[in-house]
Amino acid sequence: MAFLFSRSSRQKNPQELVRLLKDSLHRLETASDSRRATDEITRTLAQMKVVLNGDLDTEPAPDQIALLAQESYNTDLLQTMIVNLGRLDFELRKDVTTVFNTLLQRQIGQRFPTVEYLSTHERVTHLLMKGYEKPEIAMNCGQILRECIKHEPLAKIALGSSLFWNFFDYVQVPAFETASDAFTAFKDLLTRHKATALEFLTQHTDAFFQRFNGLLASSNYVTKRQSIKLLGEILLDRTNYVVMTAYIDSPEHLKLVMNLLRDRSRNIQYESFHVFKVFVANPNKSKPVLEILVKNKAKLLEFLRNFQNDREDDEQFSDEKRFLIREIQEFQ
């Protein structure tokens, strides 16, 4: 590592580091100069990490961090880093992720300056979302995006973008790690910031659940299990009462959930039970929903009496099952 801080490459000030990194990233686009640019990027990122996090001999200095952060905003460095992420090797992509997320986490009192910057530069969030389409940078973009959407203004940008709908594809890509990372971001967007998520779900109820039902019918076990569990979380959150009532008014939704109750996977059956109970417990069932429940009354009672009886230690589950049986018995 000594080459990073040789005499010929003195420790530059924060503004110089930012400008040098931005210039080197642009030079990557010219193949003839890419080797020298990559070497410069390696040295510069190493020095930036020392400024931001310190090292064995140096504590990070708040004034130096502030200079580096402000110059990053002034030069739109964060966007340049994401645009060129695919041109970097594995280790440099990790370094970019570290620098980006360190800046993102920087807090002054109640303020997060990088979040404020990104709130007025929405393209950066959009680029991170589209990163799931590129296998070589998907995990890096996902790691940064998940850090971004911990902050409600950036989650709102993601939910408000047409790119959000691409998550229904991202969570089903063949690469397991990418799909899992995308599903974590997808879930966070729909559950972390309740008011923002409710606003989105209320505005797009029909379109959202039409796409979401496709995940519930997926041939991929992991996708199906994660999706039915997430559906339960959304519907059972009191904040989403309006969304829940809209969902359980639909006979098509009820049919889908009843089919999932009979899935080969016990885990999917169990998660489906928690959605099914919302239909049954609803005191204001729509006529089509009630007709389906009444028509299937005998089958449902027989099914529930034998449903996962080995969960004897789960008292809440046993109580809920007894409640559903009593409710269904009273259907006329």
C-alpha positions, 0 to 999 in steps of 0.5 A, spaced: 500 500 500 506 504 500 505 506 493 498 510 494 502 515 499 509 515 495 512 522 495 510 523 488 503 523 490 503 527 496 497 527 500 492 532 496 487 536 500 479 534 499 477 539 494 483 536 489 481 529 491 474 530 489 476 534 482 482 528 481 477 523 482 472 526 477 477 527 472 479 520 472 472 517 472 471 521 466 478 519 463 476 511 463 471 513 458 477 513 453 480 506 452 487 509 451 488 512 458 484 507 462 490 504 465 493 510 468 486 513 470 484 506 474 491 507 477 489 514 479 482 512 481 485 507 486 490 512 489 484 517 490 479 513 493 484 510 498 486 517 500 478 519 500 477 513 505 482 516 510 479 523 510 472 520 511 474 515 516 481 516 518 487 510 519 491 507 524 495 514 525 490 519 523 483 521 526 478 523 521 477 531 521 470 534 521 473 540 517 476 536 512 470 531 511 466 537 510 470 540 505 470 533 501 463 533 502 461 540 499 466 539 493 462 532 492 456 536 491 459 542 487 461 537 482 456 532 482 461 527 483 456 522 486 452 521 480 459 521 476 461 515 481 455 511 479 455 512 472 462 509 471 461 504 476 461 498 471 467 501 468 471 499 475 473 493 477 471 489 483 475 492 489 474 499 486 466 498 486 467 496 493 471 503 495 466 507 491 460 504 495 464 505 502 465 513 500 458 514 497 455 511 503 460 514 508 458 521 505 450 519 505 451 517 513 454 524 515 450 527 520 450 535 522 445 535 528 438 533 525 441 534 518 443 529 513 447 534 508 448 528 502 440 526 503 439 534 502 443 534 496 440 527 493 433 530 494 434 535 489 438 530 484 433 525 483 437 522 477 442 519 482 437 515 485 434 513 479 441 510 476 441 506 483 435 503 481 437 501 474 443 498 477 439 492 478 439 491 471 447 490 470 449 484 474 456 486 475 454 492 479 447 490 482 450 489 489 453 495 489 448 499 487 443 495 491 447 496 497 447 504 496 440 504 494 438 501 501 442 506 505 439 511 501 431 509 502 432 509 510 431 516 509 424 518 507 425 523 502 429 519 498 424 513 499 419 518 496 423 519 490 424 511 488 416 510 489 414 516 485 419 514 479 416 509 474 422 505 475 419 502 481 415 498 477 421 494 475 422 491 482 417 486 480 422 484 475 428 485 479 426 480 485 425 475 480 432 475 476 435 468 476 441 471 480 439 469 487 443 474 491 441 480 486 433 478 487 434 477 494 437 484 495 432 487 490 426 484 494 429 487 501 429 494 497 422 493 495 420 491 502 423 497 505 420 502 500 413 499 502 414 498 509 419 503 512 416 510 511 409 508 513 406 515 510 410 515 504 408 508 502 401 509 504 400 515 499 403 510 494 399 504 495 393 509 495 394 512 489 396 505 485 392 500 489 389 496 483 395 497 479 400 495 485 396 488 487 395 486 480 403 486 479 403 483 486 399 477 485 404 475 479 409 474 485 404 470 489 403 466 483 411 465 482 414 458 480 420 461 484 419 458 492 423 464 495 419 469 491 412 466 493 414 466 500 417 472 501 411 476 497 406 472 501 409 474 508 410 481 505 403 482 503 401 480 510 405 485 513 402 490 509 395 488 510 396 487 518 399 494 519 393 499 521 396 505 517 394 501 511 387 500 513 384 503 507 389 499 502 387 493 506 379 494 506 380 495 498 384 488 497 380 484 501 373 486 498 376 482 492 373 475 490 379 474 486 384 476 491 381 471 496 381 465 491 388 466 490 390 466 498 385 460 498 389 456 493 396 458 497 393 455 503 394 449 500 401 450 497 406 444 498 410 449 502 408 449 509 411 456 510 407 459 504 401 455 507 402 459 514 404 466 511 397 465 507 393 463 513 395 470 516 392 473 510 386 469 509 384 471 516 383 478 514 378 476 509 374 472 514 375 477 520 372 483 516 365 484 519 363 488 512 365 483 507 363 484 500 357 480 497 362 476 492 367 475 498 362 472 502 359 468 497 365 464 496 366 463 503 359 460 504 360 456 498 366 453 501 364 453 508 364 445 509 371 444 506 374 450 509 372 447 516 374 441 515 381 444 512 382 448 518 381 443 523 386 439 520 391 445 518 398 445 521 396 441 528 403 440 530 404 447 531 401 446 538 406 451 542 404 457 538 398 459 542 397 465 538 396 461 531 391 456 535 387 461 538 386 464 531 385 458 528 379 457 533 377 464 532 376 462 524 373 456 525 367 459 529 367 465 524 366 460 518 361 456 522 356 462 523 356 463 515 349 463 512 
